[in-house]
Every structure is written in structure tokens, then in C-alpha cells.
Amino acid sequence: MDIVAGVLSGSRLALSRGITYVENEYDEAVDIMRKLYPHTGNAYVIGITGPPGAGKSTLTDKLAKEYRKQGKLVGIVAVDPTSPYTGGAILGDRIRMMDLTMDEGVFIRSMATRGSLGGLSQKTADVVKLMDAFGMDIIIIETVGVGQSEVDIVKTADTTMVVMVPGLGDDIQAIKAGILEIGDLFTINKADRDGVDKLNIELEMMLELNPKGVDWRPPINRTIAEKGEGVVEVVNSIEAHAAYLRESGELAVRRKDRLKSELFTMVNDRIVRYIAKQVLEAEGFEETLVNLQNRVIDPYTVVNKIVSDVLK
């Protein structure tokens, strides 16, 4: 099957296979992405992050349904931690979104964070491009909200939403992790819990200390995602932010920065692979390791030699 033609003609099977090719790094993957690239750049990408237990999957499900009411095609990339046994996404079943799988206007894919030092998989950007070329209007990237993936989302999304929930103990903990700085809007989910007003006030205070931009102050919405309450307001806030980005020219700046970051990541990845193949598998490397172990040489000298050899 011609995956490129299939993706461009709206074949869900072709899209699924294309993502599999990218994830598993099949030889044809680069050629597929190269041919599809001119057909990308049309979808609006929303990043959803926040601490575990905040109800991000439920909220993503409700947002997708709201966008479907508007007649928009929705792609969902659910980025999960990697299983140490299979290398796959631990939460890959995404039980909360099962009813969305029956909707032909929604495409869901779970991905693992494998090979990206705890952050978003480098393949995430390619999956977004595949969905973009397929014709998705909205692409939602939902991270599991652990560690680096929270901060990495800003490199991939046009609008980043941080979901928080009252009563997790240390409400400011998420702010300490630095995710407050990346939020274009905030959503307090499970707003029927005790402590919602306290969390709201704390967020407002932190936003006063750390303004996102001169003309854009991140709104704070409240939702009870399980009941679908407050979801329309969240969509309205996302649309307002998208309008602000377009009118201010910030959207073009963000997408340019995203390309720069992506190029750097791709070059870095290629160099690391080259070093792994040409240097670490080279004859004499085992002897080098033994000498390091015996303190005959030091790692700094070894690294300098490897880098100078590669640069030659």
C-alpha cells in the first residue's frame, strides 16, 4: 500500500501504518515524512500536561467531543511512560477514551517516551506531522505529566494547557517543577473538590509574579471533566489564545522556534547514532573501557579523542 497517497486521501489504515513506520524507524519512514512534509502546517496543536491524577485523559476526551461538535477532525497523541519490559506505552489502552475510537473523525495513538531521556519522544513531532497531512484540524498531545515531558510539550504545541487538581497535597509542587512558566492557560479540574478556591488564588498569585506576556494573561478555568462541566469555556480560552497568537505574530515565531528545536534534535540524534556505530563498536573500545576501569586513563581524555575523531 502507498502510505503517502493513503494518508493524503484520508485512509486511517495508511495513517496507522505510517505512524508504525515512524515509531519503529523503518527504512521507508524518512522517505514517507519527506514526501508528506509539504502537506503539513495546517493543524492547530494543543498540548495538555499536568501532574498525574489531574484527569487529563478525561478532559482530553471531552475536548475532542466538543471540537467534533464543531465539525473538526481531531487527532490525539497520548504520550506515556515507556514500559521497561516491552518498550511500549504503559498506559496504551487509554480506557477513558474508548468511546472516541468509534468516531471516524477522531484518531487516537498512544506513544512511549522511549529514547528521549524522560521527555517527549522525538517521534511525537513526526506523528503530529502525519496527522496534520492526513487532514486533522486539531491535534491534542497529552503527556502523562511526569518530569521532562511536561516542559518538552511547549516545543511541540501551539497552545499549552496545564491541568491541575485541588487536594493533591502540595498544590505548589507543580509550580516548583516549572510548568507554570509554560502554561498558556490553566484548568483546575475536579473543581467540585475541597481546596479549589485556595489553588485558584495560589495560581493567580504566581501568575502575578511570572507574567506570560505583555498582552496575554493565562486564564484559569474550572472544570469537572467527568460531568462535562466547564469544557466549553476551556475550548473558548484555547480559541482566544489561538487568535491572540495569530494577530500578534507570535504563532509564526513559535513555529519557527519549534523547527529550530526539531532540527537540532534530529541532527543530535543522527550524530549520537553515528558515534554509537562508528566509535563505541570500534575495535579497541573494550580495551579503552578496561583502561578506564583501572584508572590508567580518564573519561575526559577519551571523550575529547572521540569528539576530535568524529569531527575529522
TORTI-999961 format. One record per atom (N, C-alpha, C): y, x, z; residue in three letters. Coordinates in pm, whole numbers, plus 32768, in hexadecimal, padded with zeros to 4 digits. Example, Ala and Ser with C-alpha at 12.3 -4.5 7.8 and 13.67 -1.06 7.14 Angstrom:
<atoms>
7DC78527830CALA7E3E84CE830CALA7EB68528830CALA7F1F850582C4SER7F96855782CASER8003850A8313SER
</atoms>
This chain:
<atoms>
7F8980548000MET800080008000MET807D80588000MET80E180317FB1ASP815F807A7FACASP81B4804D8023ASP81BB80A28089ILE81FF807C8105ILE8294806880F0ILE82D280C080A1VAL836380B68088VAL8385802F8047VAL833E800F7FDBALA83577F907F96ALA83397F1A7FF2ALA82CF7F278042GLY82A97EBC809EGLY83137EA28107GLY83477F0E8143VAL83B07F0081A9VAL842C7EBE816EVAL84537EEB80F7LEU84CD7EB680B7LEU84BD7E25808BLEU84417DFB8075SER84297D70804BSER84097D1480C1SER840E7D4C813BGLY83FB7CF981B2GLY836B7CE781DDGLY83147D4681BCSER82887D3C81E6SER82787D738274SER824E7D1B82CEARG82387D45835AARG81C77DAB8364ARG81627D9D8310LEU80F37DFC8310LEU81247E8782E7LEU817A7E8C8281ALA81B17F0C8254ALA82067F4B82C1ALA82567EF98306LEU82A97F2B8373LEU82527F6583E3LEU81E97F1C8405SER818E7F48846FSER814C7FCD8449SER81217FD783CBARG80E08052839EARG814380C6839AARG81BD80A8836EGLY8224810F8368GLY823F814983F2GLY824680F28457ILE825D812084E0ILE81E881768510ILE816F814B84EDTHR80F881998512THR80FB822384D2THR8124822A8453TYR812F82AB840DTYR819283068455TYR820482CC847EVAL826B831A84C2VAL823B8349854CVAL820082ED8597GLU81D38310861EGLU8167837B861DGLU810C837385BDASN809D83D285B7ASN80BA844C8560ASN81378451852CGLU816484C484DDGLU810A84E08466GLU80E484788420TYR8096848B83A6TYR80EC84D3833ETYR80A9851882E2ASP80F18567827CASP81528512822CASP812F84948214GLU8183843D81BFGLU81FF84098207GLU8204841A828DALA826F83DD82DCALA82FA840B82B1ALA830A848E829CVAL838E84C38276VAL83BB848B81F0VAL835F84818192ASP8380844D810DASP83A883B98116ASP8362836E816AILE838282E0817FILE840F82D281B6ILE842F8322821EMET84B3831A825DMET8521834681FDMET850183A981ACARG856483DC814BARG858A836E80E6ARG8527832580B8LYS854082BC8054LYS858482418091LYS856982288111LEU85A281B18151LEU863081C98186LEU865482478199TYR86D5826581D9TYR874E82238193TYR87548221810DPRO87C881E180CDPRO87D3814B80EBPRO8768810F811DHIS8768807F8139HIS8782806081CDHIS87AC80C68219THR87C680B282A9THR885C80AA82C5THR887D808E8343GLY8909808B836CGLY89447FFF8375GLY88F07F9A8366ASN89217F108368ASN89087EC783EDASN88A07EEF8434ALA887D7EAA84B1ALA88D87ED58523ALA88E97E7B8585TYR89347E9C85FETYR88CF7EBB866CTYR88DE7F2F86ABVAL887A7F5F870BVAL88AD7F4E879AVAL885E7F0787EAILE88817EEE8877ILE881C7F3788CFILE884F7F85892CGLY87F97FCB898BGLY87FB7F838A11GLY87867F6F8A4BILE877C7F2E8ACEILE87327F8C8B2CILE87767FAE8B9ATHR8739800A8BF9THR87597FDC8C87THR872480238CE7GLY87367FFD8D73GLY86BA801D8DC3GLY86C180118E46PRO864F80378E9BPRO85D57FDD8E85PRO855E800F8EA2PRO84E57FBD8E99PRO84F07F438EF4PRO84BC7ED58EC5GLY84BE7E5C8F17GLY853A7E078F06GLY85937E328EAAALA86107DE78E97ALA85FD7D6E8E3BALA85877D628DFFGLY856D7CEF8DA7GLY859E7D058D19GLY859B7D838CEBLYS85CF7DA38C65LYS857C7D628BF6LYS84F97D5E8C06SER84A47D228B9FSER84BF7C8D8B91SER84CD7C498C02THR84EA7BB98C00THR85717B9F8BBFTHR85D47BF18BE2LEU865A7BE28BAALEU865A7C008B14LEU860F7C658AECTHR86027C868A5DTHR85C67C118A10THR85607BD58A4BASP851F7B608A10ASP85837AEF89FAASP85D47AD38A60LYS86367A658A56LYS86A77A8689F3LYS86D27B0589F0LEU87397B2D8990LEU87077B1D8901LEU868A7B4688EAALA86507B3A8864ALA864C7AA88839ALA86277A4F8894LYS862179C08874LYS86AC79888856LYS871079BA889DGLU879A798D8886GLU87CA79B987FCGLU87AA7A3487D8TYR87D07A658752TYR87847A1C86E4TYR870979F58701ARG86BA79A9869FARG86F9791F8687ARG873478E586F2LYS8779786586E1LYS87ED7872867FLYS882678EA8678GLN88947905861AGLN88607928858FGLN87DB79278580GLY879F794384FDGLY879279D684DEGLY87A07A2C8542LYS87997ABC852BLYS870B7AF0853DLYS86E97B5484ECLEU86687B9684F9LEU86747C018567LEU860F7C0885BEVAL86187C5F8633VAL85A17CBF8639VAL85C07D3F8648GLY855A7DA48660GLY85657DD386F0GLY84F37DE68732ILE84F37E1687BDILE849E7E9487C6ILE84DC7EFF87F8VAL84937F7B8811VAL848B7F8C88A8VAL84147F7E88DFALA84027F898970ALA83CD8014898FALA8423806889C9VAL83FE80F289E4VAL83C980FE8A71VAL834C81278A7BASP8306812D8AFBASP82DD81BB8B1BASP82B981D38B9CPRO828682578BBDPRO820182708B78PRO81E082EE8B66THR816583138B21THR80EF83188B80THR808182DE8B53SER800582EB8BA0SER7FD5837C8B9ASER7FB683B98C0EPRO7F8684438C0CPRO7EFA84508BD0PRO7EB783DE8BBBTYR7E2E83E28B89TYR7E2783C98AF2TYR7E7183648AC2THR7E6683408A35THR7EDF836C89E4THR7F4D838D8A28GLY7FC783AF89DFGLY8012833489AEGLY7FDE82BF89CEGLY801C824289A0GLY807982088A0AGLY80B9819989E7ALA811681598A44ALA80C8810F8AB1ALA80EA812C8B2EILE80A280F18B9FILE80B480598BA3ILE812E802B8B88LEU814B7F9C8B90LEU81447F598B08LEU80F27F8F8AB0GLY80F17F668A24GLY80D57ED48A09GLY809A7E8D8A66ASP80787E018A49ASP80F27DA58A4CASP81587DC68A9EARG81D27D768AA3ARG81B57CE08AB1ARG81707CC18B1BILE81427C378B30ILE81B57BD38B2BILE82297BF98B62ARG82987B9A8B6CARG82CF7B708AE4ARG82B17BBD8A7CMET82E87B9B89F9MET827F7B60899BMET820C7B3C89D1MET819E7B12897CMET81C17A9C8922MET82117A3F8954ASP823079CA8902ASP828C79ED888DASP82D37A5F8898LEU83297A8B8829LEU82D67ABB87B1LEU825D7AE987CDTHR820A7B1F8761THR81E47AB486FBTHR81F17A378720MET81D279C986C4MET824679AD8664MET82BA79E98683ASP833279D28631ASP83397A3A85C2ASP83357A0D8545GLU83387A6884D2GLU83BD7AB384C7GLU84247A80850DGLY84A77AC08507GLY84BB7B298572GLY84507B4685BEVAL84567BAC8628VAL83E47C0F8614VAL84047C908622PHE839C7CF78618PHE83A77D508693PHE833A7D5A86DFILE83397DA7875CILE82DE7E20874DILE830D7E92877AARG82B87F08877BARG82CC7F5587FEARG82607F708845SER82667FC588BCSER825280558890SER82A080AF88CCMET8295813D88ACMET828D818E892CMET824B81FF8924ALA824282598996ALA82B182C2898EALA82D382FB8A01THR833C83618A05THR830383ED89E9THR828B83F289B5ARG8245847289A8ARG829884DD8961ARG828C85538997GLY82C885C78956GLY835E85CF895FGLY839D858289B7SER842E858889BBSER8464859F8A48SER841685EA8A98LEU844286168B1BLEU847385A28B73LEU843085308B6AGLY845184C08BC1GLY84BC84668B8AGLY84F7848B8B1AGLY855F84378AE0GLY852783E08A73GLY858083AD8A1ELEU8552835B89AELEU850583B0894BLEU849C83788915SER845183BE88AESER84AB83DA8837SER8499844F87FBGLN84E684718783GLN84C484128710GLN845383D2871CLYS8429837586B3LYS847382EF86BCLYS84B382D5872FTHR84F882568741THR8560824086D5THR85AE82A886B7ALA8617829D8650ALA85DB827A85C8ALA856682B185A9ASP852582938529ASP84F282038525ASP84BF81D48596VAL848F8149859BVAL850480E9858AVAL8576810B85C6VAL85EF80BA85B5VAL861580B68520VAL860E812884DCLYS862F812C844DLYS85CE80D783FALYS854F80DC841ELEU84EC808A83D7LEU850B7FF583E5LEU852B7FCB845FMET854D7F3F8477MET85D07F1A8430MET862D7F78842DASP86AD7F6683E9ASP86967F4E8354ASP86477FA68316ALA86297F998287ALA85DC7F198269ALA858C7EED82C9PHE853E7E7182BBPHE85997DF782B1PHE86117E0482EEGLY86717D9682E6GLY86947D56836BGLY866F7D9983DAMET86927D62845DMET872A7D62846FMET875F7CF484A5ASP87EF7CED84C3ASP880F7D2D8549ASP87B67D1585A9ILE87C77D498631ILE874A7D988655ILE875D7E10868AILE86EC7E5E86BDILE87077E7D874FILE86AC7E5387A5ILE86BA7E6A8835ILE865A7ED98860ILE86927F41889EILE863E7FAA88D7ILE863D7F97896DILE85C87F7F89A3GLU85BD7F6C8A34GLU85717FE18A70GLU85B2802B8ACATHR856D809A8B0BTHR8532806C8B8DTHR84CE80B68BBBVAL848E80918C39VAL84EB80AE8CAFVAL855380FE8C97GLY85B681158CFEGLY858D817B8D66GLY854B81E58D39VAL852582508D95VAL855982D48D5EVAL85B283138DA9GLY85DE83998D86GLY863183A38D09GLY860D84058CB5GLN8662842C8C45GLN867283BE8BDCGLN861183658BD0SER861882FD8B68SER869182A38B7CSER86BD82958BFBGLU873282428C17GLU87AE827C8BD4GLU87BF82FF8BDFVAL883683408BA9VAL882A83578B13VAL87B083708AE4ASP879983898A55ASP87BA831089FFASP87B282998A38ILE87C5821F89EAILE884D821C89A6ILE88B0825989E6VAL8938825689B1VAL894182A2892CVAL88E282FD8914LYS88E283498897LYS88A982F88823LYS886A82888842THR8825823B87DCTHR886381B187C5THR88A48179882AALA88D680F08823ALA896B80E98803ALA8993807B87C3ASP8A21805F87ADASP8A60802B882EASP8A1B7FCC886DTHR8A477F9488EDTHR89D97FA98954THR89FD7FDF89C7THR899B7FF78A31THR89B67F9B8AA7THR894F7F508ACEMET89597EF68B40MET89037F298BB2MET893F7F338C29VAL88F57F5C8CA0VAL88D57EDF8CF1VAL88547ECA8D09VAL88277E568D57VAL880A7E838DE6VAL88457E3D8E45MET882E7E5C8ED1MET88017DDF8F1BMET87CF7DF28F91VAL879B7D818FDDVAL87B97D989071VAL87E67D3090B7PRO88037D429146PRO87837D509198PRO87917D959208GLY87227D9B9266GLY86B97E03924AGLY86DA7E6A91F8LEU86777ED491E0LEU86807F429249LEU86D27F2A92AEGLY86E37F909315GLY876A7FD19305GLY876B804792C8ASP87E8808F92B2ASP88248062922EASP888380049237ASP88BE7FCD91BDASP890B8036916DASP893F809A91B1ILE898F80FF916CILE8936816A912EILE88B381649149GLN885881CB9118GLN885F81DA9080GLN88668168903CALA886B816D8FA9ALA88ED81AE8F7BALA895781988FCAILE89D881D38FA7ILE89D1826A8FBCILE898C82959027LYS897A8324903ELYS893383668FC9LYS88D9831B8F8AALA888B83538F1BALA88E083678E9EALA895B83368EA1GLY89B5834E8E30GLY89B582E18DC8GLY896782768DDEILE896182108D75ILE89DE81BA8D71ILE8A2E81BF8DDCLEU8AA981718DDBLEU8B0481A18D69LEU8AFF82248D51GLU8B5882608CECGLU8B3482358C5EGLU8AB8820E8C48ILE8A8F81EC8BBFILE8A9881578BA2ILE8AAF81058C09GLY8AAE80738BF4GLY8B2B80408BAEGLY8B167FF98B3FASP8B857FB38AFDASP8B957F288B39ASP8B297EF68B74LEU8B2E7E7B8BC0LEU8ABF7E7D8C27LEU8AD17E328C90PHE8A707E2E8CFDPHE8A3F7D9F8D12PHE89BF7D958D30THR89867D128D4CTHR893E7D198DD1THR89657CC38E2EILE891C7CB78EACILE88B87C478E9AILE883A7C6E8E8DASN87D07C0B8E79ASN87997BDF8F01ASN874D7B728EFELYS87177B378F7ALYS878B7B198FD9LYS87F47ADC8F9FALA88707AC58FE9ALA88657A599053ALA87EC7A1D9061ASP87D879BB90CBASP87A979FF914CASP879F7A849148ARG87757ACE91BFARG87EB7AEB921CARG87CB7B069299ASP88337B3192F7ASP88687BBA92CDASP88E77BCF92E7GLY89217C5292CCGLY89647C5E9244GLY89677BF091F7VAL899F7BF69171VAL8A367C109175VAL8A7B7BD191D5ASP8B0D7BE691DFASP8B2C7C769208ASP8ADE7CAC9263LYS8AF17D369292LYS8AE17D98921DLYS8A777D8591CELEU8A5E7DDB915BLEU8ACE7DCF90F5LEU8AFB7D5590DFASN8B687D3B9080ASN8BE87D8890A9ASN8C087D7F912AILE8C807DC3915EILE8C737E5B9151ILE8BFB7E8D9171GLU8BE57F1E9167GLU8BF57F4E90D7GLU8BC07F009079LEU8BCF7F248FECLEU8C617F238FC1LEU8CA97EBC8FEBGLU8D387EB28FCBGLU8D847F2B9001GLU8D637F53907AMET8DA67FC690B7MET8D888046906BMET8D0C80579043MET8CE680D08FF9MET8D2780D28F6EMET8D35805D8F31LEU8D7580568EAELEU8E0980798EB7LEU8E4580598F29GLU8ED2807E8F3EGLU8EE281158F41GLU8E7E81598F7CLEU8E8281EB8F88LEU8E5C82308F06LEU8E0E81EB8EB4ASN8DD882298E3CASN8DEF81CF8DC4ASN8E6B81C48D94PRO8E85816A8D23PRO8E3D81958CA4PRO8DFE81348C5FLYS8DB281538BE6LYS8E0F81798B74LYS8E7C81338B68GLY8EDB814E8AFDGLY8F5F81098B1AGLY8FC581328AD4VAL904980FB8AEDVAL904D80658AD0VAL900D803D8A62ASP90177FB28A36ASP8F9C7F5E8A56ASP8F327F9D8A87TRP8EB77F538AA3TRP8E8B7F678B33TRP8E8B7EFB8B7DARG8E547F008C04ARG8DCE7EB88C03ARG8D637EFE8C27PRO8CDF7EC18C22PRO8CD87E418C76PRO8CB57DD18C38PRO8CA77D558C85PRO8C287D568CD9PRO8C287D088D44ILE8BB17CFB8D98ILE8B847C698D91ILE8B117C538D56ASN8ADA7BCC8D4CASN8A6B7BB98DB2ASN8A537B3B8DD4ARG89E47B1A8E2EARG89807AC38DE4ARG89027AE48DF3THR889A7A948DB1THR88277A778E10THR87E27A0C8DF1ILE875D79F38E2BILE870479E58DAFILE86D77A568D7EALA86947A5B8CFBALA861B7A008CF2ALA85D079F68D5FGLU855779A28D5EGLU857779118D3CGLU85EE78E48D67LYS8618785A8D4DLYS867478528CD3LYS869378C48C98GLY86EA78C68C23GLY877D78B48C44GLY87A078C08CC4GLU882B78A98CEDGLU888079278CD7GLU88F579148C99GLY895479818C85GLY893B79D48C08GLY88D379B48BBCVAL88AE7A048B47VAL891779F78AD8VAL894B797E8AC3VAL89B179698A5CVAL8A2C79BE8A79VAL8A5279C78AF8GLU8AC67A188B1FGLU8AAE7AAC8B00GLU8A347ADA8B14VAL8A127B658AF5VAL8A207B7F8A5FVAL89EA7B248A0FVAL89F67B31897DVAL8A897B338954VAL8AD97ADC8990ASN8B697AD98972ASN8BAC7B5D8994ASN8B837B9B8A04SER8BBB7C1C8A2BSER8B947C8A89C9SER8B177C83899AILE8AE87CE58937ILE8B397CD788B5ILE8B4D7C5A888BGLU8B9A7C418812GLU8C2B7C6F8821GLU8C647C598898ALA8CED7C8588B2ALA8CF87D1D88ACALA8C927D6188E2HIS8C937DF488DEHIS8C837E278850HIS8C2C7DE58804ALA8C187E0B8777ALA8C9A7DFC8729ALA8CE17D8F8742ALA8D627D7886FFALA8DC77DE38726ALA8DC97E0687A7TYR8E247E7087D6TYR8E057EF58791TYR8D837F178788LEU8D5D7F95874ALEU8D877F9B86B7LEU8D747F2B8672ARG8D977F2985E3ARG8E2F7F3385CFARG8E797EE4861CGLU8F0B7EDF860CGLU8F4E7F628635GLU8F167FA5869ASER8F54802086CBSER8F27809B867DSER8EC0808A8629GLY8E8A80FC85DFGLY8E24814C8630GLY8E0C811F86ABGLU8DB081678703GLU8D1F816086D2GLU8CFD80F4868CLEU8C7380E6865ALEU8C50815785FALEU8CAD8176859EALA8C9781E2853FALA8C8B82688587ALA8CDC827B85F0VAL8CD782F7863EVAL8C5083048684VAL8C22829786C1ARG8BA282998707ARG8B2E82B686A9ARG8B3282788634ARG8AC4828D85D5ARG8AC6831A859CARG8B3B8354858ELYS8B4683DE8561LYS8B0D843C85CBLYS8B308422864AASP8AFA847286B8ASP8A63846586C1ASP8A3283EB86A4ARG89A183D486A6ARG895B8428863CARG8997842E85C4LEU895E847F8558LEU895C8512857ELEU89C8854185BBLYS89D085CD85E6LYS896185EC864ALYS8951859386ADSER88EA85A68713SER885E85A286D6SER884C85468677GLU87C985388637GLU87A785B385E3GLU880985E68599LEU87F2865E8548LEU87CD86D485A1LEU881686E28610PHE87FA8750866DPHE876C874586A3PHE874586C986C7THR86BE86B386FCTHR865486D48695THR866B86AC8618MET860A86C785ADMET85FD875D8590MET866F87A2858CVAL866D88338575VAL8627887985E9VAL864988508663ASN860C888A86DAASN8575887586DAASN854B87FD86B5ASP84BC87DD86B0ASP84748834864AASP84B2884485D5ARG84768897856CARG846889298599ARG84D0895C85DCILE84CD89E7860BILE846189FA8675ILE8459899B86D1VAL83F489A4873CVAL836789A58701VAL83518950869DARG82CC894D865CARG82AE89D18617ARG83158A0685D5TYR83038A85858ETYR82DF8AF485F0TYR83298AFA865FILE830E8B6186C4ILE82818B5186FCILE825C8AD48717ALA81D68ABA874FALA81698AEA86F0ALA81808AD4866ELYS81198AF9860CLYS811A8B8E85EBLYS81918BC385D1GLN819C8C4D85A2GLN81958CB38613GLN81C78C908687VAL81D38CF286F3VAL81678CE1875DVAL81608C688794LEU81048C538805LEU80728C5C87DCLEU80568C45875BGLU7FCC8C50872CGLU7FB18CD786EBGLU80158D3086EDALA80098DB186A9ALA7FAA8E0E86F5ALA7F738E6D86AAGLU7F1B8ED186E6GLU7F6C8F268749GLU7F348F4187BBGLY7F788F93881FGLY7FBF8F418889GLY7FC98EBE8874PHE80118E6D88D6PHE7FC68E65895BPHE7F418E608953GLU7EF18E5D89CDGLU7F088EDC8A1FGLU7F138F4C89D9GLU7F2D8FCC8A1DGLU7FB78FC88A61GLU80178F898A1DTHR809D8F7B8A57THR80978F2A8AD9THR80488EC08AD8LEU80398E6C8B4FLEU7FFC8EBA8BC3LEU7F988F0D8BA2VAL7F578F608C09VAL7FBB8FC28C44VAL800C8FFF8BECASN8072905E8C1AASN80DB90198C71ASN80FD8F9D8C4ELEU815A8F508CA1LEU811E8F348D2ALEU809E8F0E8D27GLN80588EED8DA3GLN80518F668E00GLN80418FDC8DC4ASN803590578E12ASN80BC90988E2EASN812790548E03ARG81B090838E1AARG81CC91078DD4ARG818491208D67VAL819F91988D16VAL821F91838CC6VAL8234910A8C98ILE82AF90E48C52ILE82E890678C93ILE836290438C6CASP83A08FCB8CA5ASP83B38F618C38ASP83B98EDF8C5EPRO83C48E728BFBPRO84478E768BACPRO84B18EAB8BE8TYR85338EAE8BA5TYR85308F0A8B2BTYR84EE8F7B8B3ATHR84DF8FD98ACBTHR84888F9C8A5DTHR841D8F588A88VAL83C28F198A27VAL840B8EAE89D6VAL845A8E5C8A1BVAL84A48DF189D6VAL850A8E2B8974VAL85518E93899FASN85B28ED48945ASN856F8F0988C7ASN84F88F4088D7LYS84AF8F758863LYS84828F048805LYS844F8E988843ILE84228E2687F3ILE84978DEC87A1ILE85098DD887E3VAL857C8D9F87A0VAL85AF8DFB8731VAL85B58E7C874CSER85E68ED986E6SER85868EE0866FSER85048ED9868CASP84A18ED8861FASP84AD8E5C85C8ASP84C48DE8860AVAL84D18D6A85C2VAL854F8D6B856CVAL85BC8D9E85A3LEU863B8DA0855ALEU86388DFE84E1LEU85E18E6184E8LYS85D48EBB8474LYS85998E7083FCLYS
</atoms>
